[in-house]
Amino acid sequence: MNVQDLWESIPAPIRTIINVVAGAGLAAGIGYVVDSLTGGALDVNVLVKVIAAACGAALVRALNPADSAYGVGSSVPPMPEGPSDVVA
């Protein structure tokens, strides 16, 4: 099993949460490192709170059946498997 197969085996709402948490963690981490390099103090508690807030927002949207953008309530059909014949 390769990495792409493993990623595709994860349910879409959980993949959304993973993406949001990773993005928030990266953005907050870079912000805190830059801040600490310019003389600010690095506060790990704030970093954890930023990631938790991003995770909570993604979790609510992904698991909300009334949210039609993505997640459980999405009406978007899943991507077809295999090569696509659509040319953009």
Summary of the structure (lengths in Angstrom):
residues: 88
radius of gyration: 17.3
end to end distance: 30.6
largest distance: 53.7
contacts: 187
relative contact order: 0.14
helix: 60%
strand: 0%
